[in-house]
Every structure is written in structure tokens, then in C-alpha cells.
Amino acid sequence: MASITAADIKKLREATGAGMTDCKKALVEADGDYGKAVEQLRIKGLKGVAKREGRAASNGLVIAKLDGTSKGTLLELNCETDFVAKSPKFTELAQSVVDAAFGSNDVTSLQSVSVAGRPLNEVLDDANASLGEKIEVRRVATFEGAYVASYLHRTNPDLPPQLGVLVELSGEDPEVAKDVAQHIAAFAPTYVSRHEVPEDVVGKEREIAEATAKEEGKPEAALPKIVEGRVNGFFKESVLLEQAFAKDNKKTVGKVLDEAGVQLTGFVRFKVGQA
């Protein structure tokens, strides 16, 4: 009888998407012959035998879990098609995963997470096989502070939420938290304040603004003012506190928070398929 190694099982699992147990059994039955093991999986009708490496898991959902109002986790679980994304089995899997991953901030750390007593990667492997698609956790984030809230948005009424926002405020204000989270969902800011924008990013914006102004034939003497104006325009588009508030564009988001007497100490925005 041929010796079956962990590397053999891993190779077959990565190539077929079948679960580890099924791969080991197939290799044993095939006496270690890789090609015959693949055939065994096909004969048994296991889904996911087709090669999945390189296939894009660009669909899926965003899900949130809150523990009261002081701690929350946002997680993106990906699959390949909207057909699987809206299936009960996939949404149930997502709930199990976010429950197990609650408190995590890094996908890498999920390697030590268990779902119902089983390693998460093994659970995902089985989902790959049973659902017939590549299933993976793309990202996860957690906030723990004075007040944490989430907002989930369905971009398609027939699908689960594919856009989610998690916000952390310095004090409890459910209405402001909801309004700001919805604003973030709609306007996709990159930074909370301009102080968070890296110097090299600002420098690149200045270079572009100056080169554009010169290309447009603007007077040399006017360039500094034009450049500053365009860099400030960049801040108003990319910085949350300087964006015009969605519900009242005469105010900035920063102004709305000031009037409410709270600060936004952090946010994350996940949209399925986007960076």
C-alpha cells in the first residue's frame, strides 16, 4: 500500500476543492495514484473537483456581529457567483464564521479559529466542495470602544448585503452613528481626517495638480494657489470629516459630529469585490 502524505492530500485538495477527509479517502482507495484519486472524486459526484486555483471569488456577502454597543466585527465572505451568495447554506456559513471570528482584526489570525470544534480552514474546504465554488474569508475588522455600530446595505434586493460599514464613536449616539455609517457607505471616504493622509500621497496630489495646471497654461504666479485649491479638493473627496454630509450638503461630516458632541474614532467599509 502506498504511503499517503499530508503533502499529497494538500495537493489534491488545492487542485479539486474537495474536503481533506474526502481527498485522503480517495488517495487511499487509489493507492496513492493522483490521477485515479481525482477520478474517484468525480465518480462519487463530489462537487468542486474542477480546478479552482486562480478562479476569482468576487461575489459573496458582508456580515456584522455586535456585542451590545461597545464591540463589533465586520467580515467579508466571498464565493464565485450570486447564485451561491444568496443560498441559505452560504448565509448560514457566513453567520457561523463571523461568530467564530468575533474580535478578530486579521484574516491570518483566523487560522487558529474553530467553528463548532473544527478548524475554520477545514470548514471552508468542506464548503468549497459542497457548494462547488471557491469560498474564502477576504477580510475582517473589529472595533471595541465607547460606541460601535454597523450598517449593512443590499446593493441588490435579491442578494444578501454586499456593502457594510463599521463605525466607532467616542460616545453613544445611535442616530449619528447610523447617519455617518450610511454616508460612508455612499461616499466611500478613504481617511477619517487629513492628518491620516500619508505625506507621499499628498505630495503626489500636489505634483499632479501642478502638472495639470501647467498643461492647462495657467500663469506661473497663480500655480501655488491653484495647487492648494486642488489639493484641498482632494481632501474634500477623500477625507470623511471634510466631505459634504449626505443628508445636508451645507454641512461637513465633521460639523455634524461636532454638533452632536461626539468624535468618530474609526471606520471600515467593505464592499464585495472591491479593495
KEKE-3310 file (N, C-alpha, C; in steps of 0.2 Angstrom, whole numbers, plus 5000, padded with zeros to 4 digits):
npx = (5004:5003:5011:5003:5005:5004:5006:5002:4989:4986:4989:4980:4968:4969:4969:4957:4947:4939:4935:4947:4946:4939:4948:4959:4953:4950:4963:4969:4960:4964:4977:4987:4988:4988:4980:4970:4964:4958:4949:4941:4935:4927:4919:4912:4904:4907:4906:4915:4927:4933:4947:4951:4960:4966:4954:4941:4935:4924:4911:4898:4896:4894:4895:4890:4893:4888:4892:4882:4884:4897:4907:4911:4911:4916:4914:4920:4914:4918:4912:4910:4899:4883:4872:4876:4879:4867:4862:4854:4863:4876:4874:4871:4883:4891:4886:4890:4904:4907:4903:4913:4924:4923:4929:4941:4955:4962:4964:4974:4975:4964:4967:4968:4956:4941:4926:4912:4920:4929:4943:4943:4948:4946:4932:4929:4935:4927:4915:4919:4919:4905:4897:4902:4911:4924:4927:4930:4937:4939:4942:4942:4937:4938:4931:4932:4926:4919:4907:4900:4894:4885:4882:4873:4871:4860:4865:4858:4841:4839:4849:4861:4867:4880:4888:4896:4898:4907:4907:4916:4912:4916:4906:4890:4878:4866:4858:4867:4877:4872:4868:4881:4887:4879:4882:4896:4895:4889:4898:4911:4924:4942:4950:4949:4953:4962:4975:4978:4981:4994:5011:5017:5006:4999:5009:5010:4998:5000:5010:5003:4993:5000:5006:4995:4990:4999:4999:4987:4990:4990:4995:5011:5013:5001:5001:5004:4993:4982:4986:4985:4972:4967:4972:4966:4953:4955:4956:4943:4936:4941:4943:4934:4929:4929:4921:4905:4890:4879:4866:4864:4871:4876:4883:4898:4904:4912:4907:4894:4896:4903:4892:4884:4892:4901:4915:4922:4931:4935:4933:4928:4925:4918:4916:4909:4920:4928:4943)
npy = (4994:5011:5025:5038:5055:5071:5081:5076:5075:5088:5093:5087:5092:5106:5106:5101:5106:5098:5091:5089:5076:5068:5069:5062:5049:5046:5045:5035:5024:5024:5020:5029:5035:5049:5054:5044:5046:5058:5054:5046:5055:5062:5051:5049:5059:5071:5088:5102:5097:5101:5112:5125:5134:5151:5155:5167:5173:5183:5187:5186:5191:5203:5203:5207:5207:5211:5215:5220:5237:5241:5233:5226:5217:5216:5207:5200:5187:5178:5171:5163:5166:5174:5166:5156:5165:5169:5158:5148:5140:5146:5158:5154:5148:5160:5166:5158:5158:5172:5173:5164:5171:5183:5197:5197:5204:5202:5192:5182:5178:5170:5157:5150:5149:5141:5132:5126:5117:5113:5116:5132:5133:5120:5119:5128:5122:5111:5118:5123:5111:5106:5117:5119:5130:5142:5147:5159:5169:5185:5197:5205:5215:5223:5233:5240:5250:5266:5267:5257:5254:5247:5246:5238:5236:5232:5230:5224:5219:5205:5199:5195:5207:5216:5227:5234:5244:5248:5258:5268:5277:5291:5292:5287:5288:5283:5288:5297:5289:5279:5288:5293:5281:5277:5287:5285:5273:5277:5287:5283:5287:5288:5291:5296:5309:5323:5322:5309:5306:5300:5307:5305:5303:5315:5323:5317:5321:5335:5336:5331:5340:5352:5349:5347:5360:5367:5361:5366:5378:5388:5403:5406:5412:5410:5397:5391:5394:5388:5375:5372:5374:5363:5352:5354:5351:5337:5333:5335:5326:5314:5313:5309:5318:5330:5329:5334:5332:5318:5320:5333:5344:5356:5356:5349:5332:5332:5343:5339:5329:5337:5345:5336:5332:5322:5311:5303:5289:5279:5269:5256:5250:5239:5232:5220:5212:5224:5233)
npz = (5000:4996:5003:5010:5011:5020:5011:4999:5001:5003:4990:4982:4987:4985:4971:4968:4977:4985:5001:5015:5021:5012:5001:5007:5008:4995:4989:4997:4992:4979:4980:4981:4969:4960:4949:4948:4960:4958:4949:4957:4965:4956:4951:4963:4963:4969:4972:4966:4961:4949:4945:4955:4958:4955:4951:4953:4967:4968:4972:4985:5002:5015:5032:5049:5067:5082:5099:5110:5112:5112:5105:5090:5075:5058:5043:5028:5017:5003:4988:4971:4963:4962:4963:4973:4983:4988:4993:5006:5013:5011:5018:5030:5033:5033:5045:5055:5053:5056:5069:5075:5072:5079:5086:5079:5069:5058:5044:5044:5057:5058:5056:5067:5072:5077:5071:5078:5084:5074:5064:5056:5042:5038:5038:5028:5017:5016:5013:5001:4993:4994:4990:4978:4974:4975:4991:5003:5016:5015:5022:5038:5052:5068:5080:5096:5108:5115:5108:5096:5080:5066:5049:5036:5019:5005:4989:4979:4979:4979:4984:4998:5010:5002:5005:5018:5034:5048:5062:5074:5088:5100:5109:5115:5102:5093:5082:5075:5073:5064:5053:5049:5046:5035:5027:5024:5018:5006:5001:5002:5009:5011:5022:5039:5044:5038:5043:5043:5031:5021:5019:5007:4998:4998:4993:4980:4975:4974:4965:4954:4953:4950:4938:4930:4930:4924:4911:4907:4905:4914:4923:4929:4941:4947:4951:4964:4972:4964:4965:4979:4980:4973:4979:4992:4987:4984:4997:5002:4995:4999:5012:5027:5037:5030:5020:5011:5020:5018:5021:5022:5013:5016:5027:5034:5037:5048:5055:5058:5067:5077:5081:5087:5098:5098:5093:5079:5080:5072:5057:5045:5029:5019:5003:4993:4982:4980:4983)
capx = (5000:5007:5011:4999:5007:5000:5008:4998:4982:4985:4989:4973:4963:4970:4968:4950:4942:4936:4937:4953:4944:4937:4954:4963:4950:4951:4970:4969:4957:4968:4983:4992:4989:4984:4975:4965:4961:4954:4943:4937:4931:4922:4914:4907:4899:4908:4907:4922:4933:4936:4952:4949:4966:4966:4947:4940:4929:4922:4904:4898:4892:4897:4891:4892:4891:4889:4891:4880:4886:4904:4911:4908:4916:4913:4918:4918:4915:4917:4911:4911:4893:4877:4868:4879:4879:4860:4859:4854:4869:4881:4872:4872:4891:4894:4885:4895:4911:4908:4903:4919:4929:4922:4935:4947:4956:4967:4962:4979:4974:4958:4969:4968:4949:4937:4919:4909:4925:4933:4947:4940:4950:4943:4925:4929:4937:4921:4910:4921:4916:4898:4894:4905:4914:4929:4924:4936:4936:4943:4944:4939:4939:4934:4931:4930:4926:4914:4901:4902:4888:4886:4877:4873:4867:4859:4865:4853:4837:4838:4856:4862:4871:4887:4892:4895:4902:4908:4910:4917:4912:4918:4901:4884:4873:4864:4856:4873:4881:4868:4869:4888:4889:4876:4886:4902:4893:4888:4903:4917:4930:4947:4953:4945:4955:4968:4981:4979:4984:5002:5014:5018:5000:4998:5015:5009:4992:5002:5013:4998:4989:5004:5007:4989:4989:5004:4997:4981:4993:4989:5001:5016:5012:4995:5001:5003:4986:4979:4988:4982:4965:4966:4974:4960:4948:4956:4954:4936:4933:4944:4943:4927:4927:4929:4916:4899:4886:4874:4859:4864:4877:4878:4887:4903:4903:4915:4902:4888:4899:4904:4886:4882:4896:4905:4920:4922:4937:4937:4928:4930:4920:4919:4911:4911:4924:4932:4948)
capy = (5000:5017:5030:5044:5060:5077:5085:5073:5077:5095:5094:5085:5097:5113:5105:5099:5109:5094:5092:5085:5069:5065:5068:5057:5043:5045:5043:5028:5020:5024:5018:5035:5037:5056:5054:5039:5049:5063:5051:5043:5060:5063:5046:5049:5065:5077:5095:5106:5093:5106:5116:5131:5139:5156:5157:5173:5173:5190:5188:5185:5195:5206:5202:5210:5204:5216:5213:5226:5243:5243:5229:5224:5214:5216:5202:5198:5181:5178:5165:5165:5168:5177:5160:5153:5170:5170:5152:5148:5137:5151:5163:5151:5148:5166:5168:5153:5161:5178:5171:5161:5176:5189:5200:5197:5210:5200:5186:5177:5176:5166:5150:5147:5149:5135:5133:5120:5112:5111:5122:5136:5131:5114:5121:5132:5117:5107:5122:5123:5105:5105:5122:5119:5136:5144:5150:5162:5175:5190:5202:5205:5220:5223:5239:5240:5257:5268:5266:5254:5252:5244:5247:5234:5238:5227:5233:5220:5216:5198:5196:5197:5213:5216:5233:5235:5249:5248:5264:5268:5284:5292:5292:5284:5292:5279:5291:5300:5283:5277:5293:5293:5275:5277:5292:5281:5268:5280:5291:5279:5290:5284:5293:5300:5316:5324:5321:5302:5305:5299:5313:5304:5303:5322:5325:5315:5325:5341:5335:5330:5347:5357:5347:5348:5367:5369:5359:5370:5385:5393:5408:5403:5416:5408:5390:5389:5395:5383:5368:5372:5373:5356:5348:5354:5347:5330:5331:5335:5320:5308:5313:5309:5324:5336:5328:5336:5327:5316:5322:5340:5346:5363:5354:5343:5327:5334:5348:5336:5326:5342:5347:5330:5331:5315:5311:5297:5287:5274:5266:5252:5250:5233:5231:5214:5213:5230:5234)
capz = (5000:4995:5009:5009:5015:5021:5005:4994:5002:5002:4983:4979:4990:4982:4964:4967:4981:4989:5008:5017:5023:5005:4997:5010:5007:4988:4988:4999:4988:4973:4982:4981:4962:4960:4943:4950:4966:4955:4946:4962:4967:4951:4951:4969:4962:4974:4968:4967:4958:4944:4947:4957:4959:4951:4950:4957:4972:4968:4974:4992:5006:5021:5038:5055:5073:5088:5106:5114:5108:5113:5102:5084:5070:5051:5039:5021:5015:4996:4983:4964:4959:4966:4965:4979:4988:4991:4995:5013:5016:5011:5023:5037:5034:5035:5052:5059:5053:5060:5076:5077:5071:5083:5089:5075:5065:5053:5041:5045:5064:5058:5055:5074:5074:5076:5070:5080:5086:5069:5061:5050:5035:5036:5037:5022:5012:5015:5009:4994:4990:4994:4986:4971:4972:4979:4997:5007:5020:5012:5027:5044:5056:5074:5084:5103:5111:5118:5105:5090:5077:5060:5044:5030:5013:5000:4983:4975:4984:4979:4987:5005:5010:4999:5007:5025:5037:5055:5065:5082:5091:5106:5114:5112:5098:5088:5076:5072:5071:5058:5048:5047:5043:5029:5022:5022:5013:4999:4998:5002:5011:5012:5028:5044:5044:5033:5047:5042:5024:5021:5016:5000:4994:4997:4988:4973:4973:4973:4958:4948:4952:4947:4931:4926:4929:4918:4905:4905:4903:4920:4924:4934:4948:4950:4952:4971:4974:4961:4968:4985:4979:4970:4985:4996:4984:4985:5004:5002:4992:5002:5020:5029:5041:5026:5015:5012:5023:5013:5022:5022:5010:5018:5032:5033:5042:5054:5058:5061:5073:5082:5084:5091:5103:5098:5088:5075:5081:5067:5052:5040:5024:5015:4998:4990:4976:4979:4988)
cpx = (5004:5006:5008:5002:5003:5000:5003:4991:4981:4985:4983:4968:4963:4968:4960:4945:4938:4939:4943:4951:4942:4943:4958:4960:4951:4958:4972:4966:4961:4975:4989:4992:4984:4979:4969:4961:4956:4948:4938:4932:4925:4917:4909:4903:4901:4909:4913:4928:4937:4941:4949:4954:4966:4959:4945:4934:4927:4915:4904:4894:4896:4892:4894:4889:4893:4888:4889:4882:4893:4909:4908:4913:4912:4918:4915:4919:4913:4916:4912:4905:4887:4873:4870:4878:4873:4858:4859:4860:4875:4880:4873:4879:4893:4892:4889:4902:4912:4907:4909:4925:4928:4928:4942:4948:4961:4965:4967:4977:4968:4961:4969:4961:4945:4930:4916:4914:4930:4937:4943:4942:4947:4936:4925:4931:4930:4915:4912:4918:4909:4895:4897:4909:4920:4926:4930:4934:4941:4946:4940:4941:4935:4936:4929:4931:4920:4907:4902:4895:4890:4880:4878:4869:4866:4860:4860:4848:4836:4844:4856:4866:4878:4891:4890:4900:4901:4911:4911:4917:4914:4913:4895:4879:4871:4862:4862:4877:4878:4869:4876:4889:4885:4880:4892:4900:4892:4894:4910:4923:4936:4950:4948:4946:4961:4975:4983:4982:4991:5005:5015:5012:4999:5003:5013:5003:4995:5006:5008:4994:4993:5005:5001:4988:4993:5002:4991:4983:4991:4996:5005:5015:5006:4995:5001:4996:4981:4980:4985:4975:4963:4967:4968:4954:4949:4954:4947:4932:4935:4944:4936:4925:4926:4924:4909:4894:4881:4867:4858:4870:4880:4883:4892:4901:4906:4910:4896:4890:4900:4898:4883:4886:4900:4910:4920:4929:4940:4932:4931:4924:4922:4914:4914:4914:4928:4937:4946)
cpy = (5006:5021:5036:5050:5066:5081:5082:5075:5084:5097:5093:5090:5104:5112:5104:5103:5105:5094:5087:5077:5065:5064:5062:5050:5041:5042:5036:5023:5019:5022:5023:5038:5044:5056:5050:5042:5054:5060:5048:5049:5062:5057:5046:5055:5071:5083:5098:5102:5097:5110:5123:5137:5144:5158:5162:5172:5180:5192:5186:5190:5198:5205:5205:5207:5209:5213:5219:5232:5245:5238:5226:5221:5214:5211:5201:5191:5180:5171:5167:5168:5170:5171:5157:5159:5171:5164:5152:5145:5142:5156:5160:5150:5154:5168:5164:5156:5167:5177:5169:5167:5182:5191:5200:5203:5208:5193:5180:5174:5170:5158:5146:5147:5143:5136:5126:5115:5110:5117:5126:5134:5125:5115:5124:5127:5113:5111:5123:5117:5105:5111:5122:5125:5137:5148:5153:5168:5180:5195:5202:5211:5220:5230:5238:5246:5259:5267:5263:5252:5250:5246:5242:5236:5233:5231:5230:5217:5208:5194:5198:5203:5212:5222:5233:5240:5247:5254:5264:5276:5285:5292:5289:5289:5288:5282:5294:5294:5280:5281:5293:5287:5274:5281:5288:5276:5271:5284:5288:5283:5285:5285:5296:5307:5317:5322:5313:5301:5305:5305:5312:5304:5311:5325:5323:5319:5332:5341:5335:5337:5352:5355:5348:5356:5370:5367:5363:5377:5390:5397:5405:5406:5413:5400:5388:5389:5390:5376:5367:5370:5366:5351:5348:5350:5340:5328:5331:5329:5314:5307:5314:5315:5330:5335:5331:5331:5325:5319:5329:5343:5353:5362:5349:5338:5329:5339:5344:5332:5331:5344:5342:5329:5325:5316:5304:5295:5282:5272:5261:5251:5244:5233:5225:5215:5219:5230:5238)
cpz = (5000:5001:5007:5013:5015:5014:5000:4995:5001:4994:4980:4981:4986:4974:4963:4971:4986:4996:5010:5018:5016:5001:5000:5008:4999:4986:4991:4995:4981:4974:4980:4974:4961:4955:4945:4955:4963:4952:4951:4964:4962:4951:4957:4968:4966:4970:4970:4965:4953:4948:4949:4958:4954:4949:4955:4961:4973:4970:4982:4996:5012:5027:5044:5061:5078:5095:5110:5109:5109:5109:5096:5079:5063:5047:5032:5019:5007:4993:4976:4961:4964:4967:4971:4985:4991:4993:5003:5016:5016:5017:5030:5038:5036:5042:5056:5059:5057:5067:5079:5077:5075:5087:5085:5071:5059:5051:5043:5052:5064:5057:5062:5076:5073:5075:5072:5082:5080:5066:5056:5043:5033:5034:5030:5016:5011:5011:5002:4990:4989:4990:4979:4969:4977:4985:5001:5011:5017:5017:5032:5048:5062:5077:5091:5106:5114:5115:5098:5087:5069:5055:5038:5025:5007:4993:4977:4980:4984:4982:4994:5004:5007:5001:5015:5028:5044:5057:5072:5084:5098:5112:5111:5109:5092:5082:5072:5069:5064:5052:5045:5043:5036:5024:5020:5017:5006:4996:4998:5003:5012:5019:5033:5043:5039:5036:5045:5035:5024:5017:5008:4995:4993:4992:4981:4971:4971:4966:4953:4947:4949:4939:4927:4925:4924:4911:4902:4904:4908:4921:4930:4941:4951:4953:4959:4974:4971:4964:4974:4985:4977:4975:4990:4993:4984:4993:5005:4999:4996:5009:5022:5032:5036:5020:5016:5015:5019:5014:5022:5020:5012:5024:5031:5038:5048:5058:5061:5067:5079:5085:5089:5097:5104:5092:5085:5076:5076:5063:5048:5035:5019:5010:4994:4983:4975:4985:4994)
residu = (MET:ALA:SER:ILE:THR:ALA:ALA:ASP:ILE:LYS:LYS:LEU:ARG:GLU:ALA:THR:GLY:ALA:GLY:MET:THR:ASP:CYS:LYS:LYS:ALA:LEU:VAL:GLU:ALA:ASP:GLY:ASP:TYR:GLY:LYS:ALA:VAL:GLU:GLN:LEU:ARG:ILE:LYS:GLY:LEU:LYS:GLY:VAL:ALA:LYS:ARG:GLU:GLY:ARG:ALA:ALA:SER:ASN:GLY:LEU:VAL:ILE:ALA:LYS:LEU:ASP:GLY:THR:SER:LYS:GLY:THR:LEU:LEU:GLU:LEU:ASN:CYS:GLU:THR:ASP:PHE:VAL:ALA:LYS:SER:PRO:LYS:PHE:THR:GLU:LEU:ALA:GLN:SER:VAL:VAL:ASP:ALA:ALA:PHE:GLY:SER:ASN:ASP:VAL:THR:SER:LEU:GLN:SER:VAL:SER:VAL:ALA:GLY:ARG:PRO:LEU:ASN:GLU:VAL:LEU:ASP:ASP:ALA:ASN:ALA:SER:LEU:GLY:GLU:LYS:ILE:GLU:VAL:ARG:ARG:VAL:ALA:THR:PHE:GLU:GLY:ALA:TYR:VAL:ALA:SER:TYR:LEU:HIS:ARG:THR:ASN:PRO:ASP:LEU:PRO:PRO:GLN:LEU:GLY:VAL:LEU:VAL:GLU:LEU:SER:GLY:GLU:ASP:PRO:GLU:VAL:ALA:LYS:ASP:VAL:ALA:GLN:HIS:ILE:ALA:ALA:PHE:ALA:PRO:THR:TYR:VAL:SER:ARG:HIS:GLU:VAL:PRO:GLU:ASP:VAL:VAL:GLY:LYS:GLU:ARG:GLU:ILE:ALA:GLU:ALA:THR:ALA:LYS:GLU:GLU:GLY:LYS:PRO:GLU:ALA:ALA:LEU:PRO:LYS:ILE:VAL:GLU:GLY:ARG:VAL:ASN:GLY:PHE:PHE:LYS:GLU:SER:VAL:LEU:LEU:GLU:GLN:ALA:PHE:ALA:LYS:ASP:ASN:LYS:LYS:THR:VAL:GLY:LYS:VAL:LEU:ASP:GLU:ALA:GLY:VAL:GLN:LEU:THR:GLY:PHE:VAL:ARG:PHE:LYS:VAL:GLY:GLN:ALA)
# end
